[in-house]
Amino acid sequence: MYRLLKKDKILIIFLLTFIYFNLYGKDFIKLSPPCYKGNVTLEETLKERRSVREFSSYPLNLQEISQLL
């Protein structure tokens, strides 16, 4: 049985993505780079993390999507 190597999986994902965007005529959206410098340390962020079960009806803007991805 053939096992996929990591490089094979990456190539397959790339090719499927390429085919999908070409078939459906979609263009990639250029996102701005994420901000890596903040006012809070990683430790503070992890200590203060919480789950929020309330959602806004407003869509995320491209900067927010870029930061999350």
C-alpha positions in Angstrom: 0.0 0.0 0.0 1.3 3.5 -0.9 1.7 6.0 1.9 1.6 9.7 1.1 4.7 11.6 2.2 4.3 15.1 3.7 5.6 16.7 0.5 3.1 14.6 -1.5 0.2 15.9 0.7 1.4 19.5 0.3 1.5 19.1 -3.5 -1.9 17.5 -3.6 -3.4 20.4 -1.5 -1.7 22.9 -3.7 -3.0 21.3 -6.9 -6.5 20.9 -5.6 -6.6 24.6 -4.5 -5.2 25.7 -7.8 -7.8 23.6 -9.7 -10.6 24.9 -7.5 -9.8 28.6 -8.0 -9.3 28.1 -11.7 -12.6 26.2 -12.2 -14.7 28.7 -10.2 -13.0 31.8 -11.5 -12.0 33.0 -8.1 -9.0 35.1 -7.4 -6.9 35.0 -4.3 -7.4 37.9 -1.9 -4.2 39.6 -0.9 -4.2 39.9 2.9 -1.9 42.2 4.8 0.7 40.6 6.9 -0.2 39.9 10.5 0.9 42.1 13.3 3.5 40.3 15.5 4.2 43.1 17.9 1.6 43.7 20.6 1.3 45.4 24.0 0.6 42.1 25.8 3.0 39.2 26.3 2.1 35.7 25.2 2.0 34.6 28.8 -0.6 37.3 29.7 -2.6 36.4 26.6 -2.7 32.7 27.6 -3.6 33.6 31.2 -6.5 35.8 30.2 -7.9 33.6 27.4 -11.6 32.8 27.5 -14.4 31.5 25.3 -17.0 33.9 24.1 -20.3 32.4 23.0 -21.7 35.7 21.6 -21.3 36.5 18.0 -21.6 39.8 16.1 -23.7 40.2 13.0 -20.9 42.3 11.4 -18.5 40.5 9.1 -14.8 40.5 9.8 -12.7 42.9 7.7 -9.6 41.8 5.7 -7.2 43.0 8.4 -8.9 40.9 11.1 -9.0 37.8 8.8 -5.3 38.3 8.0 -4.5 38.5 11.7 -6.4 35.3 12.5 -4.9 33.3 9.6 
